[in-house]
């Protein structure tokens, strides 16, 4: 089975202010969607 993927670009401030600056290519990360985004998605569906 093919694995799904996507890429992101981060500004230097984000890399300094978060733990993302310590992650490397291929490292797993936990992504959480904001509750408001879920609500907006329901409204637009």
N, CA, C and O atoms as a printed pandas DataFrame, in Angstrom:
     atom_number atom_name residue_name chain_id  residue_number  x_coord  y_coord  z_coord
0              1         N          UNK        A               1    0.840   -1.190    0.000
1              2        CA          UNK        A               1    0.000    0.000    0.000
2              3         C          UNK        A               1    0.878    1.244    0.000
3              4         O          UNK        A               1    1.883    1.311    0.709
4              5         N          UNK        A               2    0.492    2.209   -0.790
5              6        CA          UNK        A               2    1.236    3.466   -0.863
6              7         C          UNK        A               2    0.915    4.323    0.353
7              8         O          UNK        A               2   -0.244    4.435    0.753
8              9         N          UNK        A               3    1.937    4.923    0.935
9             10        CA          UNK        A               3    1.738    5.786    2.102
10            11         C          UNK        A               3    1.415    7.198    1.652
11            12         O          UNK        A               3    2.036    7.731    0.733
12            13         N          UNK        A               4    0.437    7.794    2.310
13            14        CA          UNK        A               4    0.077    9.184    2.011
14            15         C          UNK        A               4    1.127   10.110    2.617
15            16         O          UNK        A               4    1.704    9.798    3.658
16            17         N          UNK        A               5    1.372   11.234    1.978
17            18        CA          UNK        A               5    2.348   12.190    2.499
18            19         C          UNK        A               5    2.014   13.584    2.008
19            20         O          UNK        A               5    1.229   13.768    1.078
20            21         N          UNK        A               6    2.622   14.549    2.649
21            22        CA          UNK        A               6    2.540   15.932    2.200
22            23         C          UNK        A               6    3.763   16.655    2.731
23            24         O          UNK        A               6    4.476   16.126    3.584
24            25         N          UNK        A               7    4.010   17.845    2.240
25            26        CA          UNK        A               7    5.174   18.599    2.700
26            27         C          UNK        A               7    4.730   19.951    3.242
27            28         O          UNK        A               7    3.648   20.444    2.922
28            29         N          UNK        A               8    5.582   20.533    4.064
29            30        CA          UNK        A               8    5.316   21.850    4.634
30            31         C          UNK        A               8    6.582   22.689    4.564
31            32         O          UNK        A               8    7.690   22.160    4.474
32            33         N          UNK        A               9    6.404   23.983    4.606
33            34        CA          UNK        A               9    7.519   24.921    4.704
34            35         C          UNK        A               9    7.299   25.734    5.967
35            36         O          UNK        A               9    6.201   26.236    6.206
36            37         N          UNK        A              10    8.336   25.865    6.770
37            38        CA          UNK        A              10    8.223   26.576    8.040
38            39         C          UNK        A              10    9.181   27.755    8.067
39            40         O          UNK        A              10   10.309   27.666    7.582
40            41         N          UNK        A              11    8.723   28.853    8.637
41            42        CA          UNK        A              11    9.575   30.030    8.756
42            43         C          UNK        A              11   10.541   29.832    9.926
43            44         O          UNK        A              11   10.242   29.066   10.842
44            45         N          UNK        A              12   11.686   30.504    9.913
45            46        CA          UNK        A              12   12.675   30.340   10.977
46            47         C          UNK        A              12   12.109   30.555   12.385
47            48         O          UNK        A              12   12.495   29.842   13.311
48            49         N          UNK        A              13   11.209   31.514   12.563
49            50        CA          UNK        A              13   10.637   31.758   13.892
50            51         C          UNK        A              13    9.869   30.537   14.395
51            52         O          UNK        A              13    9.950   30.199   15.576
52            53         N          UNK        A              14    9.133   29.883   13.519
53            54        CA          UNK        A              14    8.401   28.673   13.909
54            55         C          UNK        A              14    9.370   27.571   14.301
55            56         O          UNK        A              14    9.132   26.850   15.270
56            57         N          UNK        A              15   10.450   27.434   13.564
57            58        CA          UNK        A              15   11.448   26.417   13.886
58            59         C          UNK        A              15   12.093   26.678   15.245
59            60         O          UNK        A              15   12.393   25.735   15.976
60            61         N          UNK        A              16   12.307   27.942   15.588
61            62        CA          UNK        A              16   12.902   28.287   16.885
62            63         C          UNK        A              16   11.907   28.134   18.032
63            64         O          UNK        A              16   12.276   27.693   19.120
64            65         N          UNK        A              17   10.655   28.495   17.791
65            66        CA          UNK        A              17    9.662   28.568   18.864
66            67         C          UNK        A              17    8.935   27.250   19.131
67            68         O          UNK        A              17    8.201   27.148   20.114
68            69         N          UNK        A              18    9.119   26.253   18.288
69            70        CA          UNK        A              18    8.419   24.978   18.457
70            71         C          UNK        A              18    9.415   23.826   18.438
71            72         O          UNK        A              18   10.607   24.023   18.203
72            73         N          UNK        A              19    8.917   22.641   18.685
73            74        CA          UNK        A              19    9.773   21.449   18.621
74            75         C          UNK        A              19   10.004   20.990   17.184
75            76         O          UNK        A              19   10.782   20.064   16.953
76            77         N          UNK        A              20    9.344   21.619   16.223
77            78        CA          UNK        A              20    9.504   21.199   14.831
78            79         C          UNK        A              20   10.924   21.400   14.323
79            80         O          UNK        A              20   11.355   20.707   13.401
80            81         N          UNK        A              21   11.650   22.334   14.908
81            82        CA          UNK        A              21   13.026   22.567   14.498
82            83         C          UNK        A              21   13.947   21.399   14.791
83            84         O          UNK        A              21   15.038   21.311   14.226
84            85         N          UNK        A              22   13.521   20.502   15.669
85            86        CA          UNK        A              22   14.324   19.322   16.010
86            87         C          UNK        A              22   13.929   18.086   15.202
87            88         O          UNK        A              22   14.540   17.027   15.345
88            89         N          UNK        A              23   12.915   18.221   14.362
89            90        CA          UNK        A              23   12.457   17.088   13.552
90            91         C          UNK        A              23   13.242   17.022   12.251
91            92         O          UNK        A              23   13.668   18.044   11.713
92            93         N          UNK        A              24   13.423   15.820   11.762
93            94        CA          UNK        A              24   14.099   15.625   10.491
94            95         C          UNK        A              24   13.141   15.075    9.447
95            96         O          UNK        A              24   12.003   14.724    9.760
96            97         N          UNK        A              25   13.601   15.003    8.221
97            98        CA          UNK        A              25   12.796   14.448    7.135
98            99         C          UNK        A              25   12.425   13.013    7.488
99           100         O          UNK        A              25   13.287   12.206    7.834
100          101         N          UNK        A              26   11.148   12.707    7.397
101          102        CA          UNK        A              26   10.674   11.352    7.675
102          103         C          UNK        A              26   10.306   11.090    9.119
103          104         O          UNK        A              26    9.743   10.040    9.428
104          105         N          UNK        A              27   10.613   12.032   10.024
105          106        CA          UNK        A              27   10.237   11.853   11.427
106          107         C          UNK        A              27    8.722   11.956   11.572
107          108         O          UNK        A              27    8.096   12.799   10.930
108          109         N          UNK        A              28    8.130   11.112   12.407
109          110        CA          UNK        A              28    6.681   11.217   12.617
110          111         C          UNK        A              28    6.337   12.450   13.442
111          112         O          UNK        A              28    7.113   12.868   14.301
112          113         N          UNK        A              29    5.184   13.020   13.180
113          114        CA          UNK        A              29    4.670   14.151   13.956
114          115         C          UNK        A              29    3.193   13.915   14.234
115          116         O          UNK        A              29    2.524   13.193   13.494
116          117         N          UNK        A              30    2.689   14.518   15.289
117          118        CA          UNK        A              30    1.278   14.441   15.630
118          119         C          UNK        A              30    0.615   15.731   15.172
119          120         O          UNK        A              30    1.000   16.816   15.607
120          121         N          UNK        A              31   -0.374   15.622   14.302
121          122        CA          UNK        A              31   -1.082   16.792   13.800
122          123         C          UNK        A              31   -2.471   16.848   14.420
123          124         O          UNK        A              31   -3.208   15.862   14.399
124          125         N          UNK        A              32   -2.821   17.992   14.966
125          126        CA          UNK        A              32   -4.142   18.179   15.544
126          127         C          UNK        A              32   -4.843   19.313   14.809
127          128         O          UNK        A              32   -4.268   20.380   14.595
128          129         N          UNK        A              33   -6.071   19.070   14.434
129          130        CA          UNK        A              33   -6.858   20.080   13.730
130          131         C          UNK        A              33   -7.620   20.899   14.757
131          132         O          UNK        A              33   -8.226   20.347   15.675
132          133         N          UNK        A              34   -7.590   22.188   14.604
133          134        CA          UNK        A              34   -8.289   23.091   15.502
134          135         C          UNK        A              34   -9.788   22.806   15.483
135          136         O          UNK        A              34  -10.357   22.514   14.431
136          137         N          UNK        A              35  -10.418   22.892   16.641
137          138        CA          UNK        A              35  -11.855   22.649   16.755
138          139         C          UNK        A              35  -12.643   23.593   15.853
139          140         O          UNK        A              35  -13.637   23.184   15.254
140          141         N          UNK        A              36  -12.221   24.835   15.749
141          142        CA          UNK        A              36  -12.909   25.793   14.888
142          143         C          UNK        A              36  -12.867   25.349   13.425
143          144         O          UNK        A              36  -13.853   25.499   12.702
144          145         N          UNK        A              37  -11.749   24.814   12.996
145          146        CA          UNK        A              37  -11.635   24.341   11.615
146          147         C          UNK        A              37  -12.626   23.214   11.350
147          148         O          UNK        A              37  -13.219   23.157   10.273
148          149         N          UNK        A              38  -12.813   22.326   12.307
149          150        CA          UNK        A              38  -13.791   21.249   12.147
150          151         C          UNK        A              38  -15.198   21.824   12.015
151          152         O          UNK        A              38  -15.987   21.349   11.198
152          153         N          UNK        A              39  -15.514   22.832   12.805
153          154        CA          UNK        A              39  -16.832   23.462   12.758
154          155         C          UNK        A              39  -17.057   24.143   11.403
155          156         O          UNK        A              39  -18.127   24.005   10.810
156          157         N          UNK        A              40  -16.069   24.865   10.922
157          158        CA          UNK        A              40  -16.174   25.540    9.623
158          159         C          UNK        A              40  -16.359   24.509    8.515
159          160         O          UNK        A              40  -17.151   24.722    7.597
160          161         N          UNK        A              41  -15.645   23.411    8.593
161          162        CA          UNK        A              41  -15.784   22.362    7.582
162          163         C          UNK        A              41  -17.225   21.854    7.534
163          164         O          UNK        A              41  -17.780   21.659    6.452
164          165         N          UNK        A              42  -17.825   21.642    8.693
165          166        CA          UNK        A              42  -19.215   21.182    8.739
166          167         C          UNK        A              42  -20.165   22.217    8.137
167          168         O          UNK        A              42  -21.117   21.862    7.442
168          169         N          UNK        A              43  -19.906   23.485    8.402
169          170        CA          UNK        A              43  -20.767   24.536    7.863
170          171         C          UNK        A              43  -20.685   24.624    6.340
171          172         O          UNK        A              43  -21.682   24.913    5.679
172          173         N          UNK        A              44  -19.510   24.378    5.791
173          174        CA          UNK        A              44  -19.310   24.493    4.351
174          175         C          UNK        A              44  -19.715   23.239    3.582
175          176         O          UNK        A              44  -19.861   23.280    2.360
176          177         N          UNK        A              45  -19.896   22.136    4.282
177          178        CA          UNK        A              45  -20.230   20.856    3.616
178          179         C          UNK        A              45  -21.658   20.829    3.131
179          180         O          UNK        A              45  -22.095   19.833    2.555
